[in-house]
Amino acid sequence: MICVSKNESNLNSQNLKIKGKTILKGKVKISGAKNSALVLLAASLLTNEKVILNNVPKLSDIEKMKNILKHLGVKLNSNNANNLIINSKNLHIGDNLPFELVNGLRASFFCIGPLLSRLGEVTLALPGGCKIGKRPIDQHITGLRELGANIEVENGFVNAKIQGEKKKLVGSKIFLSCPSVGATETLIMAATLAEGRTVIENAAREPEIQDLCLMLNKMGAQIQGYGDSKITIDGVEKLSGCKHKVIPDRIEAGTFLIASAATLSNITIGPVIPNHLESVLETLKATGSKILIKGNEITIKTKEIKAVNIKTAPFPGFPTDLQAPFTALMAIAKGNSEISETIYENRMGHVDLLNSMGASIQLVNNIAKIQGVDELKGQNLKGSDLRSTAALIIAALSAKDTSYIGGLEHLDRGYDCFESKLNILGANITRNFNEQIFFNQTIVDENISKNKEKFKAA
């Protein structure tokens, strides 16, 4: 089974050879949620006792976060591939975290709240990650300042310090100007060890936030209202260790459901938490797929694909992380559809690439106007970010002929053994480590490329 490449330095040159017109069949296991596991790793820094995380996915982003923790003096052990024992007893900041460690992973900024609470001060490089648009940390910083932190941002670094002899943050009432997932998570972690009560209003409601709060409460935190837009945290003196299982990855689950629909297939996925996927399931039903939920498993059967309009929105709306894969599905749907990306302004980099495969998509003000075509044709293309790479793989599975898809340095950040799981379902995908492929990233059609500058994605 091929999962995350052992030679990550060569990921840029790796690609997937995908035979098109694939029919998928069978059952696939859904891994732990990337976006939950990353923040739970950061939350483990809030205690000097052991935290045991189960169902941790094997991803390059997880490896990066583990390296950050190791640099902070954290001991990490594992009983098996998806189990992690975390001991932060000897947590220290020492020299500043290496720029390349932090800048390459946006989730690294989650460490700021726990480090402030445990050590009283911290310096972090501004976070990196997929360049899909503006993802400012202004709400993180504003909220931390309201909790009493002194924060300065200069030369690409954030310097944060708690003033006073107690070296403790102080509870406050915080209103988020938009329901930012990252800011909500950062402020929840920071508030758990603060003096007094913190109330976060207009908080994000995503399942990953609920998972974070569940684990923190196991550790002795006093958090109420998670899953709602108003979260209350009563600070405690200390947190203890715990054992916690990461929730299933709803984005991975949604990606497989969309891949099944795009190939007119019949598959079962699990384990999942069905209500985490409610908006996705309702949308797929509208496209003509039949959905059967049995316990923690979902079966999808598709014989036709009808065009459906969607707008991305914070949870419980349609997730922005599934917008690119769904665009690939709508490219071969019967009829016309519109897909509006309302979260990130640069998350339409896959449109030109899908058009090069024969799709008919016009991009106007971050709205993809799609006229469904009968079929796509195989191409050699490179994904521009994590979800666009997944979208191209889905398109290649449904297309005629063979495609070579690059961008695996993005794909392996967020999908655990993606091509191997697809092969278990009957796909014919080979990861090429040495074969050099020329990727077509220049689109000739002027009507397509005129939108490229405004909506390009790195």
N, C-alpha and C positions, 0 to 999 in steps of 0.2 A: 504494500500500500504506500503510495506516494503522498506525503503530507507536506508540511513546511520544509522547504529545501534545506539540507544540511549545509549547503554552501550559499549562504544568503548574499554574499558579495556579488554572485553571478546572476541574481534574480533578474536583473535588467536584461540579460541576454537569453533568458529562458522563455519558452512559449509553449502553448498547448496546441497540438494538432487535433482538430475536431472534425470527425466525419458527420456530415449533415443528414437531414431527414431521419433523425433518430426517434424511435418510440421507446419511452421509458416505462418500466414496469417493476413493481416490487415495493419494498419497504426500506426507508432510510432513517438512520438514527440522527436526531438533532443534537448538536453539541451545546455546551453551556454558553450563555450570552457573553459575547465579547464586551459589550458596553457596560455590563454589570460586573464582570470579573475584574476589569481594570480599576473601577472605583472601589471595589471590595478590597483589592490589594492595597490601595492607598489607605483605606479605613483601618486596616490591620495595624497601621502605625500608631493608632490612638491608644494602644495598650502595650504594657510590657510583658503580657502573658501570651501564650501560644494561641494562634488562630489557625484552625484547620479548614481549608476550603476544598470542597469536593466539586466535581463536574467543571473543572477549569479547562477551557478549550486550548488546544495546541495551536497557537498563532504567533506570528512574528511580533505583533504589538504586545502580547503577553510577555514574551521573552525580553523585550525592551524594558517593560515595567519591572520585571524581576531584576534586571541589571541595575536599574535605578535604586531599588530597595537594597540590593547587595552593597552598593556604593555608600548607602546610609548606615551600614553596619548590621543590616537585617540578615538573619540566618534563614535559609530556605532549604527544606528537605521535601522529598516526595516518596510516598509508598507505591504509587503507580502513576501512569501517564497523566491522569486527570485529577490527581490529589496533590495538595500543596500544604505543607506545615510551615507556618510563618512565625518567627520569633524575633520581636523587635525590642527585646530587653536592653540591648546595647546600642540603641538608636543614637546616632550622632550626625551632625552635619559636616564637621571637619572643614575641608576645603569646599568651595562651591561645587555643586554637581557639574560634571563636564557638560559643556554647551551642546555637544553632539548627541548626548544621551537624552537631554530634555527637549531640545529643539526638534528632534525627530519623532516625538510622540506627544500629541496634544493632551492626552490623559495624564501626562506627567504633572500638569498643573494641579491635579487633584491632591497632590501631596502637600500643598501649601497650608491647608487648614490643619491637618494632623501635626505637621511639623511645628507650626506656630503654637498649637496647644501643648505639645510635649516639650519643645525646646525654647519657646519664647521668641525665636527669631529665625529667619531663613532667607536665603537669596536663591532665586530660581531664574533660569533663562525663560524668555517668552516661549510658549509652546508651539509645536509644529503640527504635522499631520497632513492629510489630504488637503490640497488647495482647491476647495470647492466654493470659496466665497468668504466673505467677512464672518469671522467667528470671534468677535471681540470678547475680552475678559474684563470689560469695564464694570459689568454687574458683579463679578466676583470681587473685584477690588473695592467697589463702593460698599458692598455688603460687609466685607472684612473691616473696612474703616468704621462702619457703624457699630461693629462689635468691639471697637477700641484699638484696632491695629494701626500702626503708623506705617504707611506704604509709600514707597517712591519707585517710579519706573524710569530707568535711564539706561541708555546704551544696550538695549535689548534684554535687560535684566529687571526683575522685580525684587526689591528689597523690602522685606516685611519684618516688623518688630513690635512686640507688646511692651508698652511703657509701664512703669510702676514696679514696686517691689514684688507684688504677688505674681507678676508675669502671667496673668490670666485675662482672657477675653471676657467681655461683659455683655450679657444678653441685651437684645434690642429688638425693636419692631422694624422689619425690613420689607419694603415693597419693591418687587422686581418690575421693571418697565416692560419686560416681556418674559414669558415663562421659559427661561433658559434652563435646560437640563443641567448643564455643567455648573452654572452659578448656584442652582438649587442644591446640588450635591455637595459643592464646596462649602456652602454656608451651613448645611446640616451638620457636616463633619466638624466644622469649626465650633459650632454652637454646643455640641454634646458635652464639652468640658468647660464651657464658659460659666461665669457666675450669673445665676438668675435665669429668667425666661427669654427665649428668642421666638418671635413670631415671624414667619416668612409668608407674605401674601403675594398672590399671583404666582405661586410656585408651580413648577412643572409637575406633571402627574404620571410620567412614564413608568412602566413596570420596573425599570432598572432602579429608579428612585425608591420604589416600594421595597425592592430587594435589599437595597442599602439600609433602609430604616429597619427592616426586619432583623438584619444581622446586628446592627448597632444596639437594638433593644435586647437581643440575646446577650450582648456584652454588658448590659446594665444601663444603657441610655434610656432617657425618658422622652420618647418622641410620639406625638399623636397627630392624626390628620393626614398622614401620608397617603397618597392616592387622591387627595383633594387639592384644591388650590390654596388652602391655608394650612400650614404645618406649624405645630407648636413644639418647641424643644425646651425642656427644663434641664439646665446643666447639672451634671453630677461631678463628684470629686475625682472619680477614676472609673475606668472601664476594665472589664476582665476579658479573658480569652473566651473563645467559643468554637463550635463546629457548625459550619454552614454549607449548604449546597447551592451553587449558582443556578439561577433559573435558566430554562431553555432559551435559546436564542431565537426570538420571534422574527428577526430579520433573515436569518438563515432559513428558518421554516418558510417564510413568505417567498424567498427566492426559489426554493424547491417547488413550492406550489405553482408559482408562475412558470417555471421551467416545464412542469408537467402540462400545464394548460397550453403553452406555446407549441408543444410537440404532440398535442392531442392524445395525451397519455392518461394512464391510470396508476397512481402511486399512493402509498400511505406513508405519512411522516409521524415521528414521535420520538421521545416524549415532547409534548408541548403543553402550554397553558392556553386553551382555546380562546378565553376572553381577551388575551393579549393580542389576538389576531382578528378581532371582530370586524374592524373596518376593512381589512384585507379580504376576509372571507365573504363579506357582503358584496364587495366589489367584484370578486371572482364569480360569485353567483350571477351577478348582473351580466357578466360576459358570456354566460352560458354554461359554466362549469357546475357540476353537481358536487356538493360537499356533504360528507358524512362524518360526524363527530362521535367518537366512541371513547369515553374516558379521556386519556391524555394523548389520543391518536386522532389524526385527521386523514381521511381518504378523499382524493379528488379524482373525478372522472370528467373528461372533456371530449366532446365530439365536434364542437363548433366554437368559434371565437367571435363574439359580437362587440362592436365598438362601444366604449363607455368613457365618459368624461370624469376626470378626477382633479382634485386640488389637494396638494400636500398640506398637512396641518399638524400641530402638536398632538400628542396622544390625548384622547382616543381617536383622532383623525387618521387619515391615510399617511403612513410614515414616509418622510422624505427619503429615507434610506432604501425604499423600494420603488421610488419613482423611476429610476433608470431601467431596472428590470421590467417594470410594467410598460414602459415606453416600447421596449422590444416586443412585448406581447401585442400591444395595440398596432404596431407596424404591420402585422399580418391579420388584423381583425377585419371583419366584414363591416364596412361603413366608415364614417368619419368620427374622429374623437379629438378632444382637447385635453392636454395635461398641463396644469398650472403648477409651477414650482414656486411656493410662497416662502420657503425657509431660507434657502441659499441661492444667491444670485448667479453663481458660477457653476451650477450643477446640471448643465445641459451639454456638456462636452461630448456626450455619446450621440447626439443628434446627427452631426455631420458623418460620424462613422457608420451609423445605421443607414443613412442615405447612400453611402458608398456601397452598401450591400443590396441596394435596390428599394429601400424604404422611401416613402413620399411624405416627408415631414418639413414643415415650415416653422421657423422659430421667430416669434414676434413677442417682444417684451416678456421674455421668460415663460411664454406659453407655447407649447409644442402643438401645432395643428397638424393632425395626422390623417392622411387618406390611406386606409388599409390596402395592402397589395396582396396578390395571391401567394407569392413566396419571395423569400430573400435568396441571395446567391452568396456562396462562400467567398471570403476575402482574407487578406493578411492585414490585420489591424492590431493596434496597441491601445489598450484601455488607458484612460487619462486619470482615473482615480479608482478607489475600491469598488464602488457600486457600478460604475460604467464598465469596468472589466467584466463583472458578473453579467451585465446586460448583453455584452458582446458574445459571451459564452452561450447564453440562452438563444440569442439570434443565430449563432453558428449551429446549434443543435437542430434548429428548425429549418435551416437553409439547405438548398441543394448544393452538392459538391462539398469540398473540404475547405476548412478555414484554419488559419494559424493565428492565434490570439496571444498577444503579448500584454505586458502590464502586470506580470505575476508578482512584482514587488509590492503592488497594491493589493492584489487578490489575497495573498497569504497573510496580510494584516488582519483580515476579518472573516475568512472562511477556513474552517478546520477540515483538511482533506477533501476539498471541494470536488476535484475531478475524480478522485477515488470513489467518493460516494455516488457520483453520477455514473461511473462505470459499473458499480454494483447494480444500478437500475437499468443497465443495458446500453449505456452510451459507449462510444468508441473514441476515447480521448487518450492521447499520449503526451506526456511532458517531455519536451526536447531540451536537453541540457547543453548540447554542443552544436546542433544544427542552426546555422545563422539564417535568419529569415528577414527579408526586406518588408517592412511594414508600411503600407500605404496610409500616410497621414495628411496627404495633400489632396483636397477635393477640387476637381476641375470645375464643376458647376458653379457659376458665379452667383446664382440665386441661393445656393446653399452657403457658400463661403462668405457672403456679405455679412452674415450674422456672427461670424466666427470670432472677430476681435472683441466684441462686446461680451460674449458668453463663453470665452475660452476657459478651459480648466486645465491646470497643470497636472 
